[in-house]
Amino acid sequence: MDTPLATGHVVGHLAGNYRPLPVTLAGGEGAWVRDVEGREYLDLLAGYSALNFGHRHPVLIAEAHAQLDRLTLTSRAFDHDLLLPFAERLARLVGLRDDDLVLPMNTGAEAVETAIKAARKWGYDVRGVAPDAATIVVADGNFHGRTTTIVSFSTDDDARRGFGPYTPGFRVVPYGDAEALRAAIDETTVAVLLEPVQGEAGVIVPPADYLPAARAACTEADVLLVADEIQSGLGRTGTTLACDLVGVVPDLVLLGKALGGGIVPVSAVVGRRDVLEVLTPGTHGSTFGGNPLACAVALAVVGLLETGEHQARAAELGRHLAARLDALVAEGRLVAARTVGLWAGVDLDVVHGSGRALSERLLARRVLVKDTHGQTVRIAPPLTITRDELDWGLDRLVDALH
Ligand SMILES: *Cc1c(COP(=O)(O)O)cnc(C)c1O
């Protein structure tokens, strides 16, 4: 055991690109997971929001089971009976424009890549940008995934260093600074790509006028506003989209994580027909994108969100979460807490050790969270958590801060 651990975090035959907390899970239901020894833990990470409806939500599991007995994969060489309903109901749920299109993919990074390709091609075909000159404005501290193009415009040294040569065509501006964003747009700019709330960076909520100002700057310059809602979307912020909080309508919205119901990877680009229309047969695709099992699960996810009840619950429980975290800040036990919906980033004083150390102390108290950067821990419970369960977890957080 000691020898492999000496080379990074490799254990046995498993590549060492993660450093998980020391727990081995074998079961889960709702907000709870169980380890191989039968110990139960409250999951306050929820798969980075991929588990917005908790583990094995009965409605989602039933739809997945039923679809397993019907049809699982066709490839896009053939149509299947859930593809059009999926596109229609997802477009309606997101509710940007009546005639929006939906382009299904699998992982979040693929949705980001799809948006980059669509924006560039739209820039050349429609906007008349000079060949291969398109630029996309992105924000400092962003997290959009792990492909070589996406890490090219990451500002996280761990994520980026060593993976060049980097894809050109991106301009990084400070997050939350509308003037800098506006100044970075020129005649080559085809899109501005932003997280409405930066999740991986530690649940960073920009000033309330930031996204509206970004929207205005994009509209003025005929540039696409692309909202990466892969982590912030689908109920997490107490609204269907984080953009809904400030009434901003992006040109393209990227969804992933929770869209797969914690069962299968499902992502999608939702947005302007005249933009997504530039992707014609042969220009883009995916073997698994929009497969029947994915569509069945995603349709069930859309069904859960159509009533608005999960969004309302996230908003209500989020107010409680914010009140409790703000009290800890007021008592000096936390340096800062940023809460939006049922989602929080808390910054720890160094006297309490690192985010990792707190995560380990919480693990010992049967609560699962994960540090993001250094002194910051993210709290993102399933939206289905009860208030009592949330309080149980927060009581243990208080205990672990001693
Ligand atoms: C997780 C995430 C991604 C990447 O999603 P994957 O499914 O891991 O590829 C992209 N953008 C944001 C905002 C994310 O949180």
The ligand as an SDF file (V2000), in Angstrom:
LIG
                    3D

 15 15  0  0  0  0  0  0  0  0999 V2000
  -19.0350   20.0330  -13.7050 C   0  0  0  0  0  0  0  0  0  0  0  0
  -19.0240   21.2300  -14.5840 C   0  0  0  0  0  0  0  0  0  0  0  0
  -18.6600   21.1390  -15.9240 C   0  0  0  0  0  0  0  0  0  0  0  0
  -18.1350   19.8680  -16.5530 C   0  0  0  0  0  0  0  0  0  0  0  0
  -19.0370   18.8240  -16.4680 O   0  0  0  0  0  0  0  0  0  0  0  0
  -18.5090   17.3040  -16.6920 P   0  0  0  0  0  0  0  0  0  0  0  0
  -19.7830   16.5130  -16.7410 O   0  0  0  0  0  0  0  0  0  0  0  0
  -17.6690   16.9670  -15.5030 O   0  0  0  0  0  0  0  0  0  0  0  0
  -17.7420   17.3010  -17.9510 O   0  0  0  0  0  0  0  0  0  0  0  0
  -18.7480   22.2820  -16.6930 C   0  0  0  0  0  0  0  0  0  0  0  0
  -19.1640   23.4460  -16.1770 N   0  0  0  0  0  0  0  0  0  0  0  0
  -19.5190   23.5750  -14.8920 C   0  0  0  0  0  0  0  0  0  0  0  0
  -19.9950   24.8930  -14.3700 C   0  0  0  0  0  0  0  0  0  0  0  0
  -19.4430   22.4710  -14.0310 C   0  0  0  0  0  0  0  0  0  0  0  0
  -19.7530   22.6100  -12.7490 O   0  0  0  0  0  0  0  0  0  0  0  0
  1  2  1  0
  2  3  1  0
  2 14  2  0
  3  4  1  0
  3 10  2  0
  4  5  1  0
  5  6  1  0
  6  7  2  0
  6  8  1  0
  6  9  1  0
 10 11  1  0
 11 12  2  0
 12 13  1  0
 12 14  1  0
 14 15  1  0
M  END
$$$$
